[in-house]
Amino acid sequence: CTLYIAHCALHTVHCTLYTVHRTRYIVHCTLYTLHCTLYIAHCTLHTVHCTLYTVHCTLYIAHGTLYTAHCTLYIVHCTLHTVHCTLHTAHCTPYTVHCTNHCTLH
């Protein structure tokens, strides 16, 4: 009977230690799962942020390119307009001089 009580006592100690070990393992796994979940959430948010930033940069570059094209065409337009006016002035100047002389003489 004494041996049986000792056996039961050892069995109880073993079960208690096993329960403590198992509880610690469950807590460890729960914390590790929480850590991994938060890490995945962090990475997901970082990926979303990077994607949105890439889209923003792409649109910004596209806008800049279109704006540069617009300005270039406007400069070409103004240059052609200046050339046109210069040629028109060169063409009209002799007539203006002629008309001025004619009007002054008569």
C-alpha positions as CSV (number, residue, x, y, z in Angstrom):
1,C,0.0,0.0,0.0
2,T,2.9,2.4,0.8
3,L,4.4,1.6,-2.5
4,Y,1.1,2.3,-4.2
5,I,0.7,5.7,-2.5
6,A,4.3,6.5,-3.5
7,H,3.5,5.5,-7.1
8,C,0.4,7.7,-7.1
9,A,2.3,10.6,-5.7
10,L,5.0,10.3,-8.3
11,H,2.3,10.0,-11.0
12,T,0.6,13.2,-9.6
13,V,3.9,15.1,-9.7
14,H,4.5,13.9,-13.2
15,C,1.0,14.9,-14.4
16,T,1.4,18.3,-12.7
17,L,4.8,18.9,-14.3
18,Y,3.4,17.8,-17.7
19,T,0.4,20.2,-17.3
20,V,2.7,23.1,-16.5
21,H,4.9,22.2,-19.4
22,R,1.9,21.9,-21.7
23,T,0.4,25.2,-20.5
24,R,3.7,27.0,-21.1
25,Y,3.9,25.5,-24.6
26,I,0.3,26.6,-25.3
27,V,1.1,30.1,-24.1
28,H,4.3,30.2,-26.1
29,C,2.5,29.0,-29.3
30,T,-0.3,31.6,-28.7
31,L,2.2,34.4,-28.3
32,Y,4.2,33.2,-31.4
33,T,1.0,33.1,-33.5
34,L,0.1,36.6,-32.3
35,H,3.6,37.8,-33.2
36,C,3.4,36.2,-36.6
37,T,-0.1,37.7,-37.2
38,L,1.1,41.2,-36.3
39,Y,4.2,40.7,-38.5
40,I,2.0,39.7,-41.5
41,A,-0.3,42.6,-40.9
42,H,2.8,44.9,-40.7
43,C,4.1,43.5,-44.0
44,T,0.7,43.8,-45.7
45,L,0.4,47.4,-44.7
46,H,3.9,48.1,-45.9
47,T,3.2,46.4,-49.2
48,V,0.0,48.5,-49.6
49,H,1.9,51.7,-48.8
50,C,4.7,50.8,-51.3
51,T,2.1,50.0,-54.0
52,L,0.2,53.3,-53.5
53,Y,3.5,55.2,-53.4
54,T,4.6,53.5,-56.7
55,V,1.2,54.5,-58.3
56,H,1.6,58.0,-57.0
57,C,5.1,58.3,-58.4
58,T,4.1,56.8,-61.7
59,L,1.2,59.3,-62.0
60,Y,3.5,62.1,-61.0
61,I,6.1,61.2,-63.6
62,A,3.3,60.9,-66.2
63,H,2.0,64.3,-65.2
64,G,5.5,65.8,-65.4
65,T,6.0,64.2,-68.9
66,L,2.7,65.6,-70.2
67,Y,3.4,69.0,-68.7
68,T,6.9,69.0,-70.3
69,A,5.3,68.0,-73.7
70,H,2.7,70.8,-73.3
71,C,5.4,73.4,-72.5
72,T,7.6,72.2,-75.4
73,L,4.6,72.5,-77.8
74,Y,3.8,76.0,-76.4
75,I,7.4,77.1,-76.9
76,V,7.3,75.8,-80.5
77,H,4.0,77.6,-81.0
78,C,5.4,80.9,-79.6
79,T,8.6,80.5,-81.7
80,L,6.6,80.0,-84.9
81,H,4.4,82.9,-84.0
82,T,7.5,85.1,-83.5
83,V,9.0,84.0,-86.8
84,H,5.6,84.7,-88.5
85,C,5.4,88.2,-87.0
86,T,9.1,88.9,-87.8
87,L,8.5,87.9,-91.5
88,H,5.3,89.9,-91.6
89,T,7.1,93.0,-90.1
90,A,9.9,92.6,-92.7
91,H,7.3,92.4,-95.4
92,C,5.3,95.4,-94.2
93,T,8.2,97.7,-93.4
94,P,9.0,98.7,-97.0
95,Y,5.4,99.4,-97.6
96,T,5.1,101.5,-94.5
97,V,8.2,103.4,-95.5
98,H,6.8,103.9,-99.0
99,C,3.4,105.0,-97.7
100,T,5.0,107.4,-95.1
101,N,7.2,109.0,-97.8
102,H,4.3,109.2,-100.2
103,C,2.0,110.9,-97.6
104,T,4.8,113.2,-96.5
105,L,5.6,114.3,-100.0
106,H,2.0,114.9,-100.9
